[in-house]
């Protein structure tokens, strides 16, 4: 089954790329010289934006619940398709992992791959803006506005698959719209393939995959009577149905749907959500919201489908509001499609101004628009170094004291513990892992190491509530996290987890330790106390000697929270 899925994904990707290349080559020949210059200027702006992001933004894990390392490993498992979480869809991981491996793999390759994906996303935002504005002059405006926007730049410097998935979805929006105007089959085929691939890249893109053909039908009055368009729409609906079935089968994803009506029924809970939203937080988007609102007004007044586009954007915003716990992965990653569409709409607000300017005026205006991102605190403010990032960096440097091909023991994670994942992409070359059981450790017949850090100090909100005797539910825990706190009576713990205490009995510390003075918690998924978190590699007892220098033995003391 995995081989069949891989073949379908490869055929879909190759087919979409071939159709896009054919369309682009044909379209380029038909462009007047001024429009060609605008396209070339847009391409140069995208290249500058990608370069500036690599220089300004510190890469780091973005996803909540300690999922970042697992998602990075899923992409780097390319070309395997069975390494991702089932509800996420394989396409985004396949594409991001393939690009990362072309850069040599590992964390650095993944960061470069997502930087390129961020550039592709800017290109598709410009394309959509061009289609909706009816002029290529909207393209450089959209790129300049989104170049250093924190909501786009930070996600493109992480392990998150959303830049790839959103680029696929926006390209499908532009292609379906193009087909509505020229009725060329190559645009329809490419749009259908990309919308289907986007739906199977990330569950967040399911609504946008459906909106792509719907918006095109609304903008062209007789498109719904085109049998080829009907067939393409049926294919997209079938792809979306399969993805929705997988998503609804996961109880964790259903919590999102449960929270939507609760949020709109409680204005007090909405306040902190909008305080961190990439469209409304001043630190993230000082100009984006007013420009997007004015662009929406222009769409509503001058486009026959303007009300449908604005309504779809509002619907996407509402659906992603629950993904607003104060963690960057939820604040930015899940809302990337909304942010990208808002940039495209905002570009429409400035098109009339550019038409009144000469070349010098347009150039200065676009440069100022791109530079406004430098004034947004969210881009510059020193990023809190997540405990996950500190642990990854510790492992990346561990080869110096562990020697070649070390073996690491991994403690299984069971509910309701935090969903910790050892970042295998950061392990020294040739490293392998074994399950942390006495039999597996003994069978290794070589020194076995264990990384003590997040795994041993993180407690979930459910665990802490159970210990405190406070009855709670997953919904209640997420609800309280909007305010940045745990439910009343539930307190963080500084204790070391008991399974770690058992495993580390008699262990020897190897190499230096990394000390995190004030680890911040990812409420309600992974909660740390106020005590410093120490990341340290240990050689487990009775597993032999490496012959390498070791740090003095350290006693580990702790208790249940």
C-alpha positions as CSV (number, residue, x, y, z in Angstrom):
1,X,0.0,0.0,0.0
2,X,2.9,2.4,0.8
3,X,4.4,1.7,-2.6
4,X,1.1,2.5,-4.3
5,X,0.8,5.8,-2.3
6,X,4.3,6.7,-3.2
7,X,3.7,6.1,-6.9
8,X,0.5,8.2,-6.8
9,X,2.4,11.1,-5.0
10,X,5.3,11.0,-7.5
11,X,3.0,10.9,-10.5
12,X,0.9,13.8,-9.1
13,X,4.0,15.9,-8.4
14,X,5.7,15.2,-11.7
15,X,2.4,15.9,-13.6
16,X,1.8,19.1,-11.8
17,X,5.4,20.4,-12.4
18,X,5.2,19.5,-16.1
19,X,1.9,21.3,-16.5
20,X,3.2,24.3,-14.7
21,X,6.3,24.5,-16.8
22,X,4.3,24.2,-20.0
23,X,1.9,26.9,-18.9
24,X,4.7,29.2,-17.7
25,X,6.7,28.9,-21.0
26,X,3.6,29.5,-23.1
27,X,2.4,32.4,-21.0
28,X,5.8,34.1,-21.0
29,X,5.8,34.3,-24.8
30,X,2.5,36.1,-24.7
31,X,3.5,38.7,-22.1
32,X,4.1,42.3,-23.2
33,X,7.6,43.7,-22.4
34,X,6.4,45.8,-19.4
35,X,4.7,42.8,-17.8
36,X,7.9,40.7,-18.4
37,X,9.8,43.3,-16.5
38,X,7.4,43.2,-13.6
39,X,7.7,39.5,-13.5
40,X,11.5,39.7,-13.5
41,X,11.4,42.3,-10.8
42,X,9.1,40.1,-8.7
43,X,11.6,37.2,-9.1
44,X,14.4,39.4,-7.9
45,X,12.4,40.6,-4.9
46,X,11.7,36.9,-4.0
47,X,15.4,36.1,-4.1
48,X,16.2,39.1,-1.9
49,X,13.5,38.1,0.5
50,X,14.8,34.6,0.9
51,X,18.3,35.8,1.4
52,X,17.2,38.4,4.0
53,X,15.2,35.8,5.9
54,X,18.2,33.4,6.1
55,X,20.3,36.2,7.5
56,X,17.7,37.7,10.0
57,X,15.7,34.8,11.3
58,X,17.0,32.1,13.7
59,X,15.8,28.7,12.6
60,X,14.0,26.7,15.2
61,X,11.3,24.1,15.9
62,X,7.8,25.6,15.6
63,X,5.2,22.9,16.3
64,X,3.5,22.5,19.7
65,X,3.5,19.5,22.0
66,X,7.1,18.7,21.4
67,X,6.2,17.5,17.9
68,X,8.9,19.5,16.1
69,X,11.6,16.8,16.1
70,X,9.1,14.2,15.1
71,X,8.0,16.3,12.1
72,X,11.5,17.0,11.1
73,X,12.4,13.3,11.2
74,X,9.3,12.5,9.2
75,X,10.4,14.8,6.4
76,X,14.0,13.6,6.5
77,X,12.8,9.9,6.3
78,X,12.3,10.7,2.5
79,X,11.2,8.9,0.4
80,X,9.3,6.9,3.0
81,X,5.7,7.9,3.4
82,X,4.9,6.0,6.6
83,X,6.9,8.2,9.0
84,X,4.4,11.0,9.3
85,X,1.3,11.3,11.5
86,X,-1.6,9.8,9.5
87,X,-3.9,12.8,9.7
88,X,-1.3,15.2,8.3
89,X,-1.0,13.7,4.8
90,X,2.2,12.5,3.1
91,X,2.7,15.0,0.3
92,X,4.1,17.9,2.2
93,X,6.7,15.7,4.0
94,X,7.6,14.0,0.7
95,X,8.3,17.3,-1.0
96,X,10.0,19.0,1.8
97,X,12.2,15.9,2.6
98,X,13.1,15.6,-1.1
99,X,14.3,19.2,-1.3
100,X,16.1,18.8,2.1
101,X,18.0,15.7,0.9
102,X,19.2,17.7,-2.2
103,X,20.9,20.0,0.3
104,X,22.5,17.1,2.1
105,X,19.7,16.3,4.6
106,X,19.8,16.9,8.3
107,X,18.5,19.9,10.1
108,X,20.5,22.3,8.0
109,X,19.2,20.8,4.8
110,X,15.7,21.0,6.1
111,X,16.1,24.7,7.0
112,X,17.4,25.5,3.5
113,X,14.5,23.5,2.0
114,X,11.9,25.4,3.9
115,X,13.6,28.7,3.0
116,X,13.1,27.8,-0.7
117,X,9.5,26.7,0.1
118,X,9.0,30.2,1.7
119,X,10.2,31.7,-1.6
120,X,7.8,29.5,-3.6
121,X,5.0,30.7,-1.3
122,X,5.8,34.3,-2.0
123,X,5.6,33.5,-5.7
124,X,2.2,31.9,-5.4
125,X,0.9,34.8,-3.2
126,X,2.0,37.2,-6.0
127,X,0.3,35.0,-8.6
128,X,-3.0,35.0,-6.8
129,X,-2.8,38.7,-6.3
130,X,-2.2,39.2,-10.0
131,X,-5.2,37.0,-10.9
132,X,-7.5,38.9,-8.5
133,X,-6.2,42.4,-9.4
134,X,-6.2,41.7,-13.1
135,X,-2.7,43.2,-13.5
136,X,0.8,42.0,-12.9
137,X,1.5,45.2,-11.0
138,X,0.1,43.5,-7.9
139,X,2.9,40.8,-7.9
140,X,5.8,42.9,-6.7
141,X,3.5,44.6,-4.1
142,X,2.5,41.3,-2.7
143,X,6.1,40.0,-2.5
144,X,7.3,43.3,-0.8
145,X,4.5,43.2,1.7
146,X,5.2,39.5,2.6
147,X,9.0,39.5,2.3
148,X,9.8,40.1,6.0
149,X,6.3,39.6,7.5
150,X,7.0,37.6,10.7
151,X,3.9,35.4,10.1
152,X,5.5,34.1,6.9
153,X,9.3,34.4,7.6
154,X,9.3,32.6,11.0
155,X,7.4,29.6,9.6
156,X,9.7,29.4,6.6
157,X,12.7,29.0,9.1
158,X,11.3,25.9,10.8
159,X,10.4,22.3,10.3
160,X,6.8,23.1,9.5
161,X,5.3,21.7,6.3
162,X,2.8,24.5,5.9
163,X,4.9,26.7,3.5
164,X,5.0,23.8,1.0
165,X,1.4,22.9,1.5
166,X,0.2,26.5,1.3
167,X,2.2,27.1,-1.9
168,X,0.5,24.1,-3.5
169,X,-2.9,25.4,-2.5
170,X,-2.4,29.0,-3.7
171,X,-1.0,27.8,-7.0
172,X,-4.2,25.7,-7.5
173,X,-6.3,28.8,-6.7
174,X,-4.4,30.8,-9.5
175,X,-4.6,27.9,-12.0
176,X,-8.3,27.2,-11.6
177,X,-8.9,31.0,-12.0
178,X,-6.7,31.0,-15.1
179,X,-8.6,28.1,-16.6
180,X,-11.9,30.0,-16.0
181,X,-10.6,32.8,-18.3
182,X,-8.7,30.9,-21.1
183,X,-10.2,27.3,-20.9
184,X,-6.8,25.7,-21.5
185,X,-6.8,22.1,-20.2
186,X,-3.2,22.3,-19.0
187,X,-4.3,24.9,-16.4
188,X,-7.2,22.7,-15.2
189,X,-5.1,19.6,-14.9
190,X,-2.4,21.4,-13.0
191,X,-4.9,23.1,-10.7
192,X,-6.7,19.8,-10.0
193,X,-3.5,18.0,-9.2
194,X,-2.1,20.7,-6.9
195,X,-5.4,21.1,-5.0
196,X,-5.5,17.4,-4.4
197,X,-1.8,17.3,-3.3
198,X,-2.4,20.3,-1.0
199,X,-5.3,18.5,0.7
200,X,-3.0,15.6,1.4
201,X,-0.1,17.8,2.6
202,X,-1.7,19.3,5.8
203,X,-5.2,19.1,7.1
204,X,-5.3,22.9,7.4
205,X,-5.3,23.2,3.7
206,X,-8.5,21.1,3.1
207,X,-10.8,24.1,3.1
208,X,-8.6,26.0,0.7
209,X,-8.4,23.0,-1.7
210,X,-12.2,23.2,-2.0
211,X,-12.2,27.0,-2.3
212,X,-9.9,26.9,-5.3
213,X,-12.4,25.6,-7.8
214,X,-15.3,27.3,-6.0
215,X,-13.8,30.8,-6.4
216,X,-13.0,30.1,-10.0
217,X,-16.6,29.1,-10.7
218,X,-17.9,32.2,-8.9
219,X,-15.6,34.5,-11.0
220,X,-16.6,33.0,-14.3
221,X,-20.4,32.7,-14.7
222,X,-20.6,29.7,-17.2
223,X,-17.7,27.7,-15.8
224,X,-19.9,25.3,-13.9
225,X,-21.4,24.0,-17.2
226,X,-17.9,23.0,-18.4
227,X,-17.8,19.2,-18.2
228,X,-14.0,19.2,-17.8
229,X,-14.3,21.6,-14.9
230,X,-17.0,19.4,-13.3
231,X,-14.7,16.3,-13.6
232,X,-11.8,18.2,-12.0
233,X,-14.0,19.4,-9.2
234,X,-15.1,15.9,-8.5
235,X,-11.5,14.7,-8.3
236,X,-10.7,17.5,-5.8
237,X,-13.8,16.7,-3.7
238,X,-12.8,13.0,-3.6
239,X,-9.3,13.9,-2.5
240,X,-10.7,16.2,0.2
241,X,-13.2,13.6,1.4
242,X,-10.4,11.0,1.9
243,X,-8.4,13.6,3.9
244,X,-11.4,14.7,6.0
245,X,-12.2,11.1,6.9
246,X,-8.7,10.6,8.3
247,X,-8.8,13.9,10.2
248,X,-12.2,13.3,11.8
249,X,-11.0,9.8,12.9
250,X,-8.4,11.5,15.2
251,X,-9.9,12.7,18.5
252,X,-7.1,15.2,18.9
253,X,-8.0,17.0,15.7
254,X,-11.7,17.0,16.7
255,X,-10.9,19.3,19.7
256,X,-10.4,22.1,17.2
257,X,-14.0,21.8,15.9
258,X,-15.3,21.6,19.5
259,X,-13.6,24.9,20.3
260,X,-14.9,27.0,17.5
261,X,-18.4,27.6,18.9
262,X,-17.1,28.0,22.4
263,X,-14.7,30.8,21.3
264,X,-17.4,32.8,19.6
265,X,-19.7,32.4,22.6
266,X,-17.1,33.9,24.9
267,X,-15.6,37.3,23.9
268,X,-13.3,37.2,26.9
269,X,-11.6,34.1,25.5
270,X,-11.3,35.7,22.1
271,X,-9.2,38.6,23.3
272,X,-5.9,36.7,23.9
273,X,-6.5,34.7,20.7
274,X,-6.4,37.9,18.6
275,X,-3.6,39.3,20.8
276,X,-1.3,36.7,19.3
277,X,-2.9,36.4,15.8
278,X,-0.5,37.1,12.9
279,X,-3.2,39.3,11.3
280,X,-4.1,41.4,14.3
281,X,-1.0,41.5,16.6
282,X,0.8,44.8,16.1
283,X,4.2,43.1,16.6
284,X,3.4,40.8,13.6
285,X,1.4,42.9,11.2
286,X,1.2,46.7,11.6
287,X,0.1,47.3,8.0
288,X,-1.3,44.0,6.9
289,X,-4.7,44.2,8.6
290,X,-5.7,47.7,7.4
291,X,-4.5,47.0,3.9
292,X,-6.2,43.6,3.8
293,X,-9.5,45.2,4.9
294,X,-9.3,47.9,2.2
295,X,-8.3,45.3,-0.4
296,X,-11.3,43.2,0.7
297,X,-13.6,46.3,0.2
298,X,-12.1,46.7,-3.3
299,X,-12.7,43.0,-4.1
300,X,-16.3,43.2,-2.8
301,X,-17.1,46.3,-4.9
302,X,-15.4,45.4,-8.2
303,X,-15.2,41.6,-8.5
304,X,-18.3,39.5,-9.2
305,X,-16.9,36.9,-6.8
306,X,-15.5,39.4,-4.3
307,X,-18.0,38.5,-1.7
308,X,-17.2,34.8,-2.1
309,X,-13.4,35.4,-1.7
310,X,-13.9,37.7,1.3
311,X,-16.4,35.2,2.8
312,X,-13.9,32.3,2.3
313,X,-11.1,34.2,3.9
314,X,-13.3,35.1,6.9
315,X,-14.3,31.4,7.2
316,X,-10.7,30.2,7.1
317,X,-9.9,32.8,9.8
318,X,-12.7,31.5,12.0
319,X,-11.7,27.9,11.6
320,X,-8.1,28.6,12.6
321,X,-8.9,30.7,15.6
322,X,-8.9,27.7,18.0
323,X,-5.3,27.0,17.0
324,X,-4.2,30.0,19.1
325,X,-2.7,28.7,22.2
326,X,0.4,30.8,23.0
327,X,2.9,28.6,21.1
328,X,4.4,29.8,17.8
329,X,3.5,26.7,15.9
330,X,-0.2,27.3,16.6
331,X,-0.1,31.1,16.3
332,X,1.7,31.1,13.0
333,X,2.0,27.7,11.3
334,X,-1.7,26.7,11.2
335,X,-2.7,30.2,10.2
336,X,-0.2,30.5,7.4
337,X,-2.9,29.9,4.7
338,X,-4.9,32.8,6.1
339,X,-1.9,35.1,6.4
340,X,-0.8,34.3,2.8
341,X,-4.3,35.0,1.4
342,X,-4.5,38.3,3.5
343,X,-1.2,39.4,1.9
344,X,-2.6,38.7,-1.6
345,X,-5.8,40.7,-0.8
346,X,-3.8,43.5,0.8
347,X,-1.8,44.0,-2.4
348,X,-5.0,44.9,-4.2
349,X,-5.4,47.9,-2.0
350,X,-2.1,49.4,-3.3
351,X,-2.6,48.7,-7.0
352,X,-4.4,52.0,-7.8
353,X,-1.6,53.9,-6.1
354,X,1.1,52.2,-8.3
355,X,-0.8,53.1,-11.4
356,X,-0.5,56.8,-10.6
357,X,3.3,56.5,-10.0
358,X,6.2,56.6,-12.4
359,X,8.9,53.9,-12.4
360,X,10.9,55.7,-9.7
361,X,7.9,56.2,-7.4
362,X,6.8,52.6,-7.8
363,X,10.4,51.4,-7.0
364,X,10.7,53.6,-3.9
365,X,7.2,52.6,-2.7
366,X,7.9,48.8,-3.1
367,X,11.3,49.2,-1.3
368,X,9.6,51.0,1.6
369,X,6.9,48.4,1.8
370,X,9.5,45.6,1.9
371,X,11.5,47.5,4.6
372,X,8.5,47.9,6.8
373,X,9.0,44.4,8.0
374,X,12.3,45.5,9.6
375,X,10.2,47.6,12.0
376,X,8.1,44.7,13.3
377,X,9.3,43.5,16.7
378,X,8.3,39.9,16.2
379,X,11.0,39.6,13.5
380,X,13.7,41.2,15.6
381,X,12.9,40.4,19.2
382,X,15.3,37.8,20.5
383,X,13.4,34.5,20.1
384,X,13.0,32.4,23.1
385,X,15.2,29.5,22.5
386,X,12.9,26.5,22.9
387,X,14.0,23.6,25.1
388,X,13.7,21.5,21.9
389,X,16.2,23.6,20.1
390,X,18.7,23.6,23.0
391,X,18.4,19.8,23.1
392,X,18.9,19.5,19.3
393,X,22.0,21.7,19.5
394,X,23.4,19.6,22.4
395,X,23.0,16.4,20.4
396,X,24.6,18.0,17.3
397,X,27.7,18.7,19.3
398,X,27.7,15.4,21.1
399,X,29.8,13.6,18.4
400,X,32.9,15.1,19.9
401,X,32.6,13.1,23.1
402,X,30.5,10.1,22.1
403,X,32.7,8.7,19.4
404,X,31.5,7.1,16.1
405,X,28.1,5.3,15.8
406,X,26.8,5.6,19.4
407,X,23.7,3.8,20.6
408,X,20.9,5.7,22.4
409,X,18.1,4.2,24.5
410,X,14.7,5.6,23.9
411,X,12.0,5.5,26.6
412,X,8.6,4.8,25.1
413,X,6.0,7.5,25.6
414,X,2.5,6.6,26.7
415,X,-0.6,8.7,27.2
416,X,-1.0,11.1,29.0
417,X,2.7,11.9,29.0
418,X,3.9,14.6,26.6
419,X,4.5,13.3,23.1
420,X,8.3,13.5,23.3
421,X,10.4,12.4,20.3
422,X,14.2,12.0,20.4
423,X,15.5,14.2,17.5
424,X,17.2,11.5,15.5
425,X,18.3,13.9,12.8
426,X,20.5,15.6,15.4
427,X,22.3,12.4,16.5
428,X,25.9,11.7,15.5
429,X,26.5,10.0,12.2
430,X,25.8,6.2,12.3
431,X,23.9,6.4,15.6
432,X,21.2,3.9,16.3
433,X,18.5,3.6,18.9
434,X,17.1,0.8,21.0
435,X,14.1,0.7,23.3
436,X,15.0,1.4,26.9
437,X,14.3,-2.1,28.3
438,X,16.9,-4.3,30.2
439,X,16.8,-6.9,27.5
440,X,17.3,-4.5,24.7
441,X,20.1,-2.7,26.5
442,X,21.9,-6.0,27.3
443,X,21.5,-7.2,23.7
444,X,23.2,-4.1,22.4
445,X,26.6,-5.5,23.5
446,X,28.0,-2.0,23.4
447,X,27.8,1.2,25.4
448,X,24.2,2.5,25.5
449,X,23.5,6.2,26.1
450,X,20.5,8.1,27.2
451,X,19.6,11.8,26.7
452,X,18.2,13.3,29.9
453,X,16.4,16.5,29.2
454,X,12.9,17.3,28.0
455,X,11.9,13.6,28.3
456,X,12.6,13.6,32.0
457,X,11.3,16.9,33.1
458,X,8.2,17.5,30.9
459,X,4.7,16.8,32.4
460,X,1.4,17.1,30.6
461,X,-1.4,19.2,32.0
462,X,-3.5,16.0,32.3
463,X,-0.8,14.4,34.4
464,X,-0.5,17.4,36.7
465,X,-4.3,17.7,37.0
466,X,-4.6,14.0,37.9
467,X,-2.0,14.3,40.6
468,X,-3.7,17.4,42.0
469,X,-7.0,15.6,42.0
470,X,-8.5,18.3,39.7
471,X,-11.1,16.8,37.3
472,X,-10.5,18.1,33.8
473,X,-10.7,17.3,30.1
474,X,-8.5,18.0,27.1
475,X,-11.0,20.7,26.0
476,X,-10.8,22.4,29.4
477,X,-7.0,22.3,29.4
478,X,-6.7,23.8,25.9
479,X,-9.3,26.4,26.9
480,X,-7.3,27.6,29.9
481,X,-4.1,27.7,27.9
482,X,-5.6,30.6,25.8
483,X,-5.0,32.7,28.9
484,X,-1.5,31.3,29.4
485,X,-2.3,29.3,32.5
486,X,-3.3,25.9,33.8
487,X,-6.7,25.2,35.4
488,X,-7.1,26.4,39.0
489,X,-5.4,24.0,41.5
490,X,-3.0,22.6,38.8
491,X,0.6,23.6,39.4
492,X,3.8,22.8,37.4
493,X,6.4,20.4,38.8
494,X,10.2,20.4,39.0
495,X,10.4,16.7,39.5
496,X,12.2,14.2,37.3
497,X,9.9,11.6,35.8
498,X,10.1,8.3,37.7
499,X,10.9,6.2,34.6
500,X,14.0,8.4,34.1
501,X,15.1,7.9,37.7
502,X,14.9,4.2,37.3
503,X,16.8,4.1,34.0
504,X,19.5,6.5,35.2
505,X,20.3,4.6,38.4
506,X,24.1,4.2,38.4
507,X,24.5,6.0,35.1
508,X,27.6,8.1,34.2
509,X,27.4,11.6,32.7
510,X,29.3,11.8,29.4
511,X,30.5,15.2,28.1
512,X,29.3,18.6,29.2
513,X,25.8,19.6,30.1
514,X,23.5,22.3,28.6
515,X,21.7,24.3,31.3
516,X,18.4,26.0,30.4
517,X,17.8,28.6,33.2
518,X,14.1,29.2,32.6
519,X,12.5,26.6,30.3
520,X,9.2,27.9,29.0
521,X,6.2,25.6,28.9
522,X,4.0,24.7,26.0
523,X,0.7,24.8,27.8
524,X,-1.1,22.5,28.2
525,X,1.0,19.9,26.4
526,X,4.5,20.0,28.0
527,X,4.8,21.8,31.3
528,X,8.1,22.5,33.1
529,X,8.6,23.8,36.6
530,X,10.7,26.8,37.5
531,X,13.9,24.9,38.2
532,X,16.6,25.0,35.5
533,X,16.4,22.2,32.9
534,X,19.7,20.3,32.4
535,X,20.3,18.5,29.1
536,X,22.9,15.8,29.6
537,X,24.0,12.5,27.9
538,X,24.5,9.6,30.2
539,X,26.1,6.2,29.7
540,X,23.8,3.7,31.3
541,X,25.0,1.3,33.9
542,X,26.4,-2.1,33.0
543,X,26.7,-1.2,29.3
544,X,30.5,-1.2,29.0
545,X,33.1,1.6,28.7
546,X,33.8,3.8,25.7
547,X,37.3,4.6,26.7
548,X,36.4,8.2,26.2
549,X,36.8,11.0,28.8
550,X,33.7,11.2,31.0
551,X,32.3,13.9,33.3
552,X,32.2,13.2,37.0
553,X,29.3,11.0,38.1
554,X,26.2,13.1,39.0
555,X,23.5,12.0,41.4
556,X,20.0,12.6,40.1
557,X,17.3,13.1,42.7
558,X,13.7,13.7,42.1
559,X,10.2,12.6,43.0
560,X,6.8,12.4,41.5
561,X,5.1,15.8,41.1
